[in-house]
Amino acid sequence: MIFPLKELIEYDQNMYEITSASSRRSYQLSMLKDPEIEENDGKVVSLAARQVFTQEVLFRLEAD
């Protein structure tokens, strides 16, 4: 799967939040060596972005 461009274009909320969530999810996936990475041709960032944009993985901001 490529980067979810359609979802990115249609996203109308805080772009920083979704970018940060996708980046952190990418890190989690790579550290866990998630088998889904191989199913996605090794493309960790696009997998993480798809999970975040489709709300397969939810995120929230925490106050410092």
mmCIF file as Biopython writes it, N, C-alpha, C and O atoms, coordinates in Angstrom:
data_model
#
loop_
_atom_site.group_PDB
_atom_site.id
_atom_site.type_symbol
_atom_site.label_atom_id
_atom_site.label_alt_id
_atom_site.label_comp_id
_atom_site.label_asym_id
_atom_site.label_entity_id
_atom_site.label_seq_id
_atom_site.pdbx_PDB_ins_code
_atom_site.Cartn_x
_atom_site.Cartn_y
_atom_site.Cartn_z
_atom_site.occupancy
_atom_site.B_iso_or_equiv
_atom_site.auth_seq_id
_atom_site.auth_asym_id
_atom_site.pdbx_PDB_model_num
ATOM 1   N N  . MET A ? 1  ? 0.842   -1.188 0.000  1.0 0.0 1  A 1 
ATOM 2   C CA . MET A ? 1  ? 0.000   0.000  0.000  1.0 0.0 1  A 1 
ATOM 3   C C  . MET A ? 1  ? 0.876   1.236  0.000  1.0 0.0 1  A 1 
ATOM 4   O O  . MET A ? 1  ? 1.896   1.287  0.688  1.0 0.0 1  A 1 
ATOM 5   N N  . ILE A ? 2  ? 0.483   2.210  -0.757 1.0 0.0 2  A 1 
ATOM 6   C CA . ILE A ? 2  ? 1.195   3.480  -0.769 1.0 0.0 2  A 1 
ATOM 7   C C  . ILE A ? 2  ? 0.638   4.387  0.323  1.0 0.0 2  A 1 
ATOM 8   O O  . ILE A ? 2  ? -0.323  4.025  1.002  1.0 0.0 2  A 1 
ATOM 9   N N  . PHE A ? 3  ? 1.228   5.543  0.491  1.0 0.0 3  A 1 
ATOM 10  C CA . PHE A ? 3  ? 0.761   6.496  1.493  1.0 0.0 3  A 1 
ATOM 11  C C  . PHE A ? 3  ? -0.682  6.886  1.187  1.0 0.0 3  A 1 
ATOM 12  O O  . PHE A ? 3  ? -1.012  7.132  0.027  1.0 0.0 3  A 1 
ATOM 13  N N  . PRO A ? 4  ? -1.541  6.947  2.188  1.0 0.0 4  A 1 
ATOM 14  C CA . PRO A ? 4  ? -2.970  7.219  1.974  1.0 0.0 4  A 1 
ATOM 15  C C  . PRO A ? 4  ? -3.245  8.671  1.575  1.0 0.0 4  A 1 
ATOM 16  O O  . PRO A ? 4  ? -3.719  9.468  2.385  1.0 0.0 4  A 1 
ATOM 17  N N  . LEU A ? 5  ? -2.943  8.998  0.328  1.0 0.0 5  A 1 
ATOM 18  C CA . LEU A ? 5  ? -3.045  10.368 -0.154 1.0 0.0 5  A 1 
ATOM 19  C C  . LEU A ? 5  ? -4.473  10.913 -0.097 1.0 0.0 5  A 1 
ATOM 20  O O  . LEU A ? 5  ? -4.677  12.067 0.281  1.0 0.0 5  A 1 
ATOM 21  N N  . LYS A ? 6  ? -5.450  10.106 -0.463 1.0 0.0 6  A 1 
ATOM 22  C CA . LYS A ? 6  ? -6.845  10.554 -0.439 1.0 0.0 6  A 1 
ATOM 23  C C  . LYS A ? 6  ? -7.249  10.980 0.976  1.0 0.0 6  A 1 
ATOM 24  O O  . LYS A ? 6  ? -7.858  12.034 1.161  1.0 0.0 6  A 1 
ATOM 25  N N  . GLU A ? 7  ? -6.910  10.158 1.971  1.0 0.0 7  A 1 
ATOM 26  C CA . GLU A ? 7  ? -7.247  10.480 3.354  1.0 0.0 7  A 1 
ATOM 27  C C  . GLU A ? 7  ? -6.521  11.732 3.822  1.0 0.0 7  A 1 
ATOM 28  O O  . GLU A ? 7  ? -7.066  12.529 4.586  1.0 0.0 7  A 1 
ATOM 29  N N  . LEU A ? 8  ? -5.285  11.898 3.357  1.0 0.0 8  A 1 
ATOM 30  C CA . LEU A ? 8  ? -4.503  13.072 3.725  1.0 0.0 8  A 1 
ATOM 31  C C  . LEU A ? 8  ? -5.147  14.350 3.171  1.0 0.0 8  A 1 
ATOM 32  O O  . LEU A ? 8  ? -5.227  15.361 3.869  1.0 0.0 8  A 1 
ATOM 33  N N  . ILE A ? 9  ? -5.595  14.300 1.939  1.0 0.0 9  A 1 
ATOM 34  C CA . ILE A ? 9  ? -6.230  15.461 1.311  1.0 0.0 9  A 1 
ATOM 35  C C  . ILE A ? 9  ? -7.544  15.806 2.010  1.0 0.0 9  A 1 
ATOM 36  O O  . ILE A ? 9  ? -7.861  16.981 2.200  1.0 0.0 9  A 1 
ATOM 37  N N  . GLU A ? 10 ? -8.299  14.790 2.389  1.0 0.0 10 A 1 
ATOM 38  C CA . GLU A ? 10 ? -9.615  15.012 2.993  1.0 0.0 10 A 1 
ATOM 39  C C  . GLU A ? 10 ? -9.546  15.326 4.485  1.0 0.0 10 A 1 
ATOM 40  O O  . GLU A ? 10 ? -10.552 15.714 5.079  1.0 0.0 10 A 1 
ATOM 41  N N  . TYR A ? 11 ? -8.388  15.167 5.087  1.0 0.0 11 A 1 
ATOM 42  C CA . TYR A ? 11 ? -8.247  15.394 6.525  1.0 0.0 11 A 1 
ATOM 43  C C  . TYR A ? 11 ? -8.396  16.875 6.827  1.0 0.0 11 A 1 
ATOM 44  O O  . TYR A ? 11 ? -7.679  17.696 6.256  1.0 0.0 11 A 1 
ATOM 45  N N  . ASP A ? 12 ? -9.322  17.231 7.722  1.0 0.0 12 A 1 
ATOM 46  C CA . ASP A ? 12 ? -9.598  18.637 7.993  1.0 0.0 12 A 1 
ATOM 47  C C  . ASP A ? 12 ? -9.339  19.034 9.446  1.0 0.0 12 A 1 
ATOM 48  O O  . ASP A ? 12 ? -9.885  20.025 9.932  1.0 0.0 12 A 1 
ATOM 49  N N  . GLN A ? 13 ? -8.509  18.259 10.132 1.0 0.0 13 A 1 
ATOM 50  C CA . GLN A ? 13 ? -8.196  18.594 11.519 1.0 0.0 13 A 1 
ATOM 51  C C  . GLN A ? 13 ? -6.733  19.010 11.614 1.0 0.0 13 A 1 
ATOM 52  O O  . GLN A ? 13 ? -6.128  19.368 10.603 1.0 0.0 13 A 1 
ATOM 53  N N  . ASN A ? 14 ? -6.172  18.970 12.783 1.0 0.0 14 A 1 
ATOM 54  C CA . ASN A ? 14 ? -4.811  19.427 13.019 1.0 0.0 14 A 1 
ATOM 55  C C  . ASN A ? 14 ? -3.794  18.503 12.341 1.0 0.0 14 A 1 
ATOM 56  O O  . ASN A ? 14 ? -3.638  17.349 12.740 1.0 0.0 14 A 1 
ATOM 57  N N  . MET A ? 15 ? -3.107  19.013 11.321 1.0 0.0 15 A 1 
ATOM 58  C CA . MET A ? 15 ? -2.148  18.214 10.558 1.0 0.0 15 A 1 
ATOM 59  C C  . MET A ? 15 ? -0.939  17.818 11.406 1.0 0.0 15 A 1 
ATOM 60  O O  . MET A ? 15 ? -0.380  16.737 11.219 1.0 0.0 15 A 1 
ATOM 61  N N  . TYR A ? 16 ? -0.536  18.682 12.330 1.0 0.0 16 A 1 
ATOM 62  C CA . TYR A ? 16 ? 0.590   18.345 13.201 1.0 0.0 16 A 1 
ATOM 63  C C  . TYR A ? 16 ? 0.273   17.106 14.032 1.0 0.0 16 A 1 
ATOM 64  O O  . TYR A ? 16 ? 1.116   16.221 14.178 1.0 0.0 16 A 1 
ATOM 65  N N  . GLU A ? 17 ? -0.927  17.040 14.571 1.0 0.0 17 A 1 
ATOM 66  C CA . GLU A ? 17 ? -1.315  15.906 15.414 1.0 0.0 17 A 1 
ATOM 67  C C  . GLU A ? 17 ? -1.269  14.592 14.642 1.0 0.0 17 A 1 
ATOM 68  O O  . GLU A ? 17 ? -0.718  13.604 15.127 1.0 0.0 17 A 1 
ATOM 69  N N  . ILE A ? 18 ? -1.844  14.577 13.448 1.0 0.0 18 A 1 
ATOM 70  C CA . ILE A ? 18 ? -1.905  13.334 12.681 1.0 0.0 18 A 1 
ATOM 71  C C  . ILE A ? 18 ? -0.504  12.928 12.201 1.0 0.0 18 A 1 
ATOM 72  O O  . ILE A ? 18 ? -0.195  11.739 12.113 1.0 0.0 18 A 1 
ATOM 73  N N  . THR A ? 19 ? 0.336   13.920 11.894 1.0 0.0 19 A 1 
ATOM 74  C CA . THR A ? 19 ? 1.707   13.625 11.480 1.0 0.0 19 A 1 
ATOM 75  C C  . THR A ? 19 ? 2.499   13.050 12.642 1.0 0.0 19 A 1 
ATOM 76  O O  . THR A ? 19 ? 3.245   12.085 12.477 1.0 0.0 19 A 1 
ATOM 77  N N  . SER A ? 20 ? 2.336   13.638 13.804 1.0 0.0 20 A 1 
ATOM 78  C CA . SER A ? 20 ? 3.020   13.149 14.991 1.0 0.0 20 A 1 
ATOM 79  C C  . SER A ? 20 ? 2.562   11.739 15.357 1.0 0.0 20 A 1 
ATOM 80  O O  . SER A ? 20 ? 3.379   10.882 15.694 1.0 0.0 20 A 1 
ATOM 81  N N  . ALA A ? 21 ? 1.254   11.505 15.288 1.0 0.0 21 A 1 
ATOM 82  C CA . ALA A ? 21 ? 0.715   10.182 15.604 1.0 0.0 21 A 1 
ATOM 83  C C  . ALA A ? 21 ? 1.232   9.133  14.623 1.0 0.0 21 A 1 
ATOM 84  O O  . ALA A ? 21 ? 1.567   8.021  15.030 1.0 0.0 21 A 1 
ATOM 85  N N  . SER A ? 22 ? 1.300   9.468  13.353 1.0 0.0 22 A 1 
ATOM 86  C CA . SER A ? 22 ? 1.800   8.532  12.336 1.0 0.0 22 A 1 
ATOM 87  C C  . SER A ? 22 ? 3.277   8.236  12.551 1.0 0.0 22 A 1 
ATOM 88  O O  . SER A ? 22 ? 3.720   7.096  12.405 1.0 0.0 22 A 1 
ATOM 89  N N  . SER A ? 23 ? 4.032   9.265  12.896 1.0 0.0 23 A 1 
ATOM 90  C CA . SER A ? 23 ? 5.457   9.091  13.146 1.0 0.0 23 A 1 
ATOM 91  C C  . SER A ? 23 ? 5.706   8.190  14.354 1.0 0.0 23 A 1 
ATOM 92  O O  . SER A ? 23 ? 6.552   7.297  14.307 1.0 0.0 23 A 1 
ATOM 93  N N  . ARG A ? 24 ? 4.974   8.425  15.420 1.0 0.0 24 A 1 
ATOM 94  C CA . ARG A ? 24 ? 5.132   7.596  16.627 1.0 0.0 24 A 1 
ATOM 95  C C  . ARG A ? 24 ? 4.686   6.160  16.370 1.0 0.0 24 A 1 
ATOM 96  O O  . ARG A ? 24 ? 5.294   5.215  16.873 1.0 0.0 24 A 1 
ATOM 97  N N  . ARG A ? 25 ? 3.613   5.999  15.580 1.0 0.0 25 A 1 
ATOM 98  C CA . ARG A ? 25 ? 3.148   4.650  15.251 1.0 0.0 25 A 1 
ATOM 99  C C  . ARG A ? 25 ? 4.174   3.926  14.389 1.0 0.0 25 A 1 
ATOM 100 O O  . ARG A ? 25 ? 4.369   2.721  14.549 1.0 0.0 25 A 1 
ATOM 101 N N  . SER A ? 26 ? 4.831   4.632  13.482 1.0 0.0 26 A 1 
ATOM 102 C CA . SER A ? 26 ? 5.891   4.038  12.659 1.0 0.0 26 A 1 
ATOM 103 C C  . SER A ? 26 ? 6.997   3.487  13.542 1.0 0.0 26 A 1 
ATOM 104 O O  . SER A ? 26 ? 7.486   2.377  13.330 1.0 0.0 26 A 1 
ATOM 105 N N  . TYR A ? 27 ? 7.381   4.272  14.526 1.0 0.0 27 A 1 
ATOM 106 C CA . TYR A ? 27 ? 8.423   3.849  15.459 1.0 0.0 27 A 1 
ATOM 107 C C  . TYR A ? 27 ? 7.992   2.591  16.222 1.0 0.0 27 A 1 
ATOM 108 O O  . TYR A ? 27 ? 8.768   1.646  16.364 1.0 0.0 27 A 1 
ATOM 109 N N  . GLN A ? 28 ? 6.748   2.589  16.708 1.0 0.0 28 A 1 
ATOM 110 C CA . GLN A ? 28 ? 6.241   1.422  17.434 1.0 0.0 28 A 1 
ATOM 111 C C  . GLN A ? 28 ? 6.280   0.173  16.559 1.0 0.0 28 A 1 
ATOM 112 O O  . GLN A ? 28 ? 6.742   -0.882 16.992 1.0 0.0 28 A 1 
ATOM 113 N N  . LEU A ? 29 ? 5.798   0.298  15.343 1.0 0.0 29 A 1 
ATOM 114 C CA . LEU A ? 29 ? 5.765   -0.853 14.441 1.0 0.0 29 A 1 
ATOM 115 C C  . LEU A ? 29 ? 7.164   -1.390 14.172 1.0 0.0 29 A 1 
ATOM 116 O O  . LEU A ? 29 ? 7.377   -2.602 14.175 1.0 0.0 29 A 1 
ATOM 117 N N  . SER A ? 30 ? 8.112   -0.495 13.940 1.0 0.0 30 A 1 
ATOM 118 C CA . SER A ? 30 ? 9.472   -0.944 13.639 1.0 0.0 30 A 1 
ATOM 119 C C  . SER A ? 30 ? 10.139  -1.574 14.859 1.0 0.0 30 A 1 
ATOM 120 O O  . SER A ? 30 ? 10.897  -2.533 14.715 1.0 0.0 30 A 1 
ATOM 121 N N  . MET A ? 31 ? 9.873   -1.057 16.049 1.0 0.0 31 A 1 
ATOM 122 C CA . MET A ? 31 ? 10.460  -1.625 17.260 1.0 0.0 31 A 1 
ATOM 123 C C  . MET A ? 31 ? 9.862   -2.994 17.588 1.0 0.0 31 A 1 
ATOM 124 O O  . MET A ? 31 ? 10.556  -3.880 18.086 1.0 0.0 31 A 1 
ATOM 125 N N  . LEU A ? 32 ? 8.577   -3.155 17.305 1.0 0.0 32 A 1 
ATOM 126 C CA . LEU A ? 32 ? 7.901   -4.428 17.580 1.0 0.0 32 A 1 
ATOM 127 C C  . LEU A ? 32 ? 8.130   -5.458 16.484 1.0 0.0 32 A 1 
ATOM 128 O O  . LEU A ? 32 ? 7.800   -6.633 16.641 1.0 0.0 32 A 1 
ATOM 129 N N  . LYS A ? 33 ? 8.706   -4.997 15.362 1.0 0.0 33 A 1 
ATOM 130 C CA . LYS A ? 33 ? 8.899   -5.863 14.193 1.0 0.0 33 A 1 
ATOM 131 C C  . LYS A ? 33 ? 7.587   -6.545 13.825 1.0 0.0 33 A 1 
ATOM 132 O O  . LYS A ? 33 ? 7.520   -7.758 13.629 1.0 0.0 33 A 1 
ATOM 133 N N  . ASP A ? 34 ? 6.554   -5.725 13.738 1.0 0.0 34 A 1 
ATOM 134 C CA . ASP A ? 34 ? 5.203   -6.190 13.430 1.0 0.0 34 A 1 
ATOM 135 C C  . ASP A ? 34 ? 5.183   -6.940 12.100 1.0 0.0 34 A 1 
ATOM 136 O O  . ASP A ? 34 ? 5.712   -6.439 11.107 1.0 0.0 34 A 1 
ATOM 137 N N  . PRO A ? 35 ? 4.583   -8.130 12.060 1.0 0.0 35 A 1 
ATOM 138 C CA . PRO A ? 35 ? 4.533   -8.910 10.814 1.0 0.0 35 A 1 
ATOM 139 C C  . PRO A ? 35 ? 3.762   -8.206 9.698  1.0 0.0 35 A 1 
ATOM 140 O O  . PRO A ? 35 ? 3.949   -8.526 8.524  1.0 0.0 35 A 1 
ATOM 141 N N  . GLU A ? 36 ? 2.914   -7.269 10.042 1.0 0.0 36 A 1 
ATOM 142 C CA . GLU A ? 36 ? 2.149   -6.540 9.034  1.0 0.0 36 A 1 
ATOM 143 C C  . GLU A ? 36 ? 3.062   -5.673 8.163  1.0 0.0 36 A 1 
ATOM 144 O O  . GLU A ? 36 ? 2.682   -5.286 7.058  1.0 0.0 36 A 1 
ATOM 145 N N  . ILE A ? 37 ? 4.253   -5.372 8.657  1.0 0.0 37 A 1 
ATOM 146 C CA . ILE A ? 37 ? 5.216   -4.588 7.875  1.0 0.0 37 A 1 
ATOM 147 C C  . ILE A ? 37 ? 5.591   -5.346 6.606  1.0 0.0 37 A 1 
ATOM 148 O O  . ILE A ? 37 ? 5.630   -4.764 5.521  1.0 0.0 37 A 1 
ATOM 149 N N  . GLU A ? 38 ? 5.866   -6.634 6.738  1.0 0.0 38 A 1 
ATOM 150 C CA . GLU A ? 38 ? 6.220   -7.449 5.575  1.0 0.0 38 A 1 
ATOM 151 C C  . GLU A ? 38 ? 5.075   -7.532 4.581  1.0 0.0 38 A 1 
ATOM 152 O O  . GLU A ? 38 ? 5.302   -7.548 3.372  1.0 0.0 38 A 1 
ATOM 153 N N  . GLU A ? 39 ? 3.853   -7.583 5.079  1.0 0.0 39 A 1 
ATOM 154 C CA . GLU A ? 39 ? 2.680   -7.621 4.208  1.0 0.0 39 A 1 
ATOM 155 C C  . GLU A ? 39 ? 2.517   -6.308 3.452  1.0 0.0 39 A 1 
ATOM 156 O O  . GLU A ? 39 ? 1.832   -6.259 2.430  1.0 0.0 39 A 1 
ATOM 157 N N  . ASN A ? 40 ? 3.141   -5.249 3.948  1.0 0.0 40 A 1 
ATOM 158 C CA . ASN A ? 40 ? 3.067   -3.925 3.336  1.0 0.0 40 A 1 
ATOM 159 C C  . ASN A ? 40 ? 4.375   -3.594 2.611  1.0 0.0 40 A 1 
ATOM 160 O O  . ASN A ? 40 ? 4.742   -2.427 2.479  1.0 0.0 40 A 1 
ATOM 161 N N  . ASP A ? 41 ? 5.065   -4.623 2.148  1.0 0.0 41 A 1 
ATOM 162 C CA . ASP A ? 41 ? 6.330   -4.478 1.406  1.0 0.0 41 A 1 
ATOM 163 C C  . ASP A ? 41 ? 7.387   -3.712 2.184  1.0 0.0 41 A 1 
ATOM 164 O O  . ASP A ? 41 ? 8.221   -3.039 1.579  1.0 0.0 41 A 1 
ATOM 165 N N  . GLY A ? 42 ? 7.374   -3.796 3.494  1.0 0.0 42 A 1 
ATOM 166 C CA . GLY A ? 42 ? 8.376   -3.145 4.325  1.0 0.0 42 A 1 
ATOM 167 C C  . GLY A ? 42 ? 8.185   -1.648 4.491  1.0 0.0 42 A 1 
ATOM 168 O O  . GLY A ? 42 ? 9.068   -0.974 5.021  1.0 0.0 42 A 1 
ATOM 169 N N  . LYS A ? 43 ? 7.069   -1.119 4.057  1.0 0.0 43 A 1 
ATOM 170 C CA . LYS A ? 43 ? 6.811   0.325  4.122  1.0 0.0 43 A 1 
ATOM 171 C C  . LYS A ? 43 ? 6.134   0.671  5.448  1.0 0.0 43 A 1 
ATOM 172 O O  . LYS A ? 43 ? 4.908   0.663  5.562  1.0 0.0 43 A 1 
ATOM 173 N N  . VAL A ? 44 ? 6.954   0.969  6.430  1.0 0.0 44 A 1 
ATOM 174 C CA . VAL A ? 44 ? 6.481   1.205  7.786  1.0 0.0 44 A 1 
ATOM 175 C C  . VAL A ? 44 ? 5.671   2.498  7.891  1.0 0.0 44 A 1 
ATOM 176 O O  . VAL A ? 44 ? 4.623   2.517  8.538  1.0 0.0 44 A 1 
ATOM 177 N N  . VAL A ? 45 ? 6.138   3.564  7.270  1.0 0.0 45 A 1 
ATOM 178 C CA . VAL A ? 45 ? 5.471   4.858  7.393  1.0 0.0 45 A 1 
ATOM 179 C C  . VAL A ? 45 ? 4.088   4.832  6.750  1.0 0.0 45 A 1 
ATOM 180 O O  . VAL A ? 45 ? 3.129   5.344  7.328  1.0 0.0 45 A 1 
ATOM 181 N N  . SER A ? 46 ? 3.974   4.243  5.564  1.0 0.0 46 A 1 
ATOM 182 C CA . SER A ? 46 ? 2.659   4.197  4.920  1.0 0.0 46 A 1 
ATOM 183 C C  . SER A ? 46 ? 1.702   3.298  5.691  1.0 0.0 46 A 1 
ATOM 184 O O  . SER A ? 46 ? 0.505   3.580  5.749  1.0 0.0 46 A 1 
ATOM 185 N N  . LEU A ? 47 ? 2.210   2.220  6.284  1.0 0.0 47 A 1 
ATOM 186 C CA . LEU A ? 47 ? 1.379   1.347  7.107  1.0 0.0 47 A 1 
ATOM 187 C C  . LEU A ? 47 ? 0.872   2.110  8.333  1.0 0.0 47 A 1 
ATOM 188 O O  . LEU A ? 47 ? -0.314  2.051  8.656  1.0 0.0 47 A 1 
ATOM 189 N N  . ALA A ? 48 ? 1.757   2.815  9.003  1.0 0.0 48 A 1 
ATOM 190 C CA . ALA A ? 48 ? 1.374   3.581  10.188 1.0 0.0 48 A 1 
ATOM 191 C C  . ALA A ? 48 ? 0.371   4.673  9.838  1.0 0.0 48 A 1 
ATOM 192 O O  . ALA A ? 48 ? -0.607  4.873  10.559 1.0 0.0 48 A 1 
ATOM 193 N N  . ALA A ? 49 ? 0.606   5.375  8.740  1.0 0.0 49 A 1 
ATOM 194 C CA . ALA A ? 49 ? -0.307  6.435  8.327  1.0 0.0 49 A 1 
ATOM 195 C C  . ALA A ? 49 ? -1.681  5.870  8.013  1.0 0.0 49 A 1 
ATOM 196 O O  . ALA A ? 49 ? -2.696  6.457  8.389  1.0 0.0 49 A 1 
ATOM 197 N N  . ARG A ? 50 ? -1.722  4.741  7.331  1.0 0.0 50 A 1 
ATOM 198 C CA . ARG A ? 50 ? -3.010  4.118  7.018  1.0 0.0 50 A 1 
ATOM 199 C C  . ARG A ? 50 ? -3.741  3.734  8.294  1.0 0.0 50 A 1 
ATOM 200 O O  . ARG A ? 50 ? -4.949  3.947  8.403  1.0 0.0 50 A 1 
ATOM 201 N N  . GLN A ? 51 ? -3.020  3.167  9.265  1.0 0.0 51 A 1 
ATOM 202 C CA . GLN A ? 51 ? -3.639  2.774  10.524 1.0 0.0 51 A 1 
ATOM 203 C C  . GLN A ? 51 ? -4.212  3.979  11.270 1.0 0.0 51 A 1 
ATOM 204 O O  . GLN A ? 51 ? -5.290  3.890  11.860 1.0 0.0 51 A 1 
ATOM 205 N N  . VAL A ? 52 ? -3.506  5.087  11.247 1.0 0.0 52 A 1 
ATOM 206 C CA . VAL A ? 52 ? -3.959  6.282  11.949 1.0 0.0 52 A 1 
ATOM 207 C C  . VAL A ? 52 ? -5.130  6.935  11.207 1.0 0.0 52 A 1 
ATOM 208 O O  . VAL A ? 52 ? -6.138  7.286  11.820 1.0 0.0 52 A 1 
ATOM 209 N N  . PHE A ? 53 ? -4.995  7.095  9.888  1.0 0.0 53 A 1 
ATOM 210 C CA . PHE A ? 53 ? -6.050  7.752  9.109  1.0 0.0 53 A 1 
ATOM 211 C C  . PHE A ? 53 ? -7.344  6.955  9.082  1.0 0.0 53 A 1 
ATOM 212 O O  . PHE A ? 53 ? -8.423  7.546  9.052  1.0 0.0 53 A 1 
ATOM 213 N N  . THR A ? 54 ? -7.265  5.631  9.091  1.0 0.0 54 A 1 
ATOM 214 C CA . THR A ? 54 ? -8.477  4.803  9.067  1.0 0.0 54 A 1 
ATOM 215 C C  . THR A ? 54 ? -8.973  4.496  10.472 1.0 0.0 54 A 1 
ATOM 216 O O  . THR A ? 54 ? -9.935  3.747  10.645 1.0 0.0 54 A 1 
ATOM 217 N N  . GLN A ? 55 ? -8.326  5.066  11.466 1.0 0.0 55 A 1 
ATOM 218 C CA . GLN A ? 55 ? -8.666  4.892  12.881 1.0 0.0 55 A 1 
ATOM 219 C C  . GLN A ? 55 ? -8.586  3.442  13.344 1.0 0.0 55 A 1 
ATOM 220 O O  . GLN A ? 55 ? -9.284  3.033  14.272 1.0 0.0 55 A 1 
ATOM 221 N N  . GLU A ? 56 ? -7.725  2.672  12.684 1.0 0.0 56 A 1 
ATOM 222 C CA . GLU A ? 56 ? -7.414  1.331  13.169 1.0 0.0 56 A 1 
ATOM 223 C C  . GLU A ? 56 ? -6.621  1.438  14.465 1.0 0.0 56 A 1 
ATOM 224 O O  . GLU A ? 56 ? -6.700  0.582  15.346 1.0 0.0 56 A 1 
ATOM 225 N N  . VAL A ? 57 ? -5.850  2.524  14.550 1.0 0.0 57 A 1 
ATOM 226 C CA . VAL A ? 57 ? -5.098  2.874  15.761 1.0 0.0 57 A 1 
ATOM 227 C C  . VAL A ? 57 ? -5.547  4.268  16.154 1.0 0.0 57 A 1 
ATOM 228 O O  . VAL A ? 57 ? -5.513  5.190  15.339 1.0 0.0 57 A 1 
ATOM 229 N N  . LEU A ? 58 ? -5.964  4.422  17.391 1.0 0.0 58 A 1 
ATOM 230 C CA . LEU A ? 58 ? -6.414  5.725  17.872 1.0 0.0 58 A 1 
ATOM 231 C C  . LEU A ? 58 ? -5.283  6.414  18.620 1.0 0.0 58 A 1 
ATOM 232 O O  . LEU A ? 58 ? -4.386  5.758  19.148 1.0 0.0 58 A 1 
ATOM 233 N N  . PHE A ? 59 ? -5.332  7.733  18.662 1.0 0.0 59 A 1 
ATOM 234 C CA . PHE A ? 59 ? -4.319  8.479  19.378 1.0 0.0 59 A 1 
ATOM 235 C C  . PHE A ? 59 ? -4.966  9.614  20.146 1.0 0.0 59 A 1 
ATOM 236 O O  . PHE A ? 59 ? -6.098  10.010 19.871 1.0 0.0 59 A 1 
ATOM 237 N N  . ARG A ? 60 ? -4.220  10.129 21.119 1.0 0.0 60 A 1 
ATOM 238 C CA . ARG A ? 60 ? -4.673  11.291 21.876 1.0 0.0 60 A 1 
ATOM 239 C C  . ARG A ? 60 ? -3.442  12.057 22.312 1.0 0.0 60 A 1 
ATOM 240 O O  . ARG A ? 60 ? -2.361  11.488 22.464 1.0 0.0 60 A 1 
ATOM 241 N N  . LEU A ? 61 ? -3.614  13.333 22.508 1.0 0.0 61 A 1 
ATOM 242 C CA . LEU A ? 61 ? -2.536  14.172 22.977 1.0 0.0 61 A 1 
ATOM 243 C C  . LEU A ? 61 ? -2.563  14.216 24.494 1.0 0.0 61 A 1 
ATOM 244 O O  . LEU A ? 61 ? -3.628  14.286 25.106 1.0 0.0 61 A 1 
ATOM 245 N N  . GLU A ? 62 ? -1.395  14.174 25.085 1.0 0.0 62 A 1 
ATOM 246 C CA . GLU A ? 62 ? -1.295  14.267 26.530 1.0 0.0 62 A 1 
ATOM 247 C C  . GLU A ? 62 ? -0.643  15.590 26.879 1.0 0.0 62 A 1 
ATOM 248 O O  . GLU A ? 62 ? 0.283   16.037 26.202 1.0 0.0 62 A 1 
ATOM 249 N N  . ALA A ? 63 ? -1.121  16.198 27.917 1.0 0.0 63 A 1 
ATOM 250 C CA . ALA A ? 63 ? -0.534  17.465 28.380 1.0 0.0 63 A 1 
ATOM 251 C C  . ALA A ? 63 ? 0.843   17.186 28.970 1.0 0.0 63 A 1 
ATOM 252 O O  . ALA A ? 63 ? 1.081   16.132 29.559 1.0 0.0 63 A 1 
ATOM 253 N N  . ASP A ? 64 ? 1.742   18.146 28.802 1.0 0.0 64 A 1 
ATOM 254 C CA . ASP A ? 64 ? 3.098   17.992 29.347 1.0 0.0 64 A 1 
ATOM 255 C C  . ASP A ? 64 ? 3.122   18.103 30.835 1.0 0.0 64 A 1 
ATOM 256 O O  . ASP A ? 64 ? 4.186   17.996 31.446 1.0 0.0 64 A 1 
#
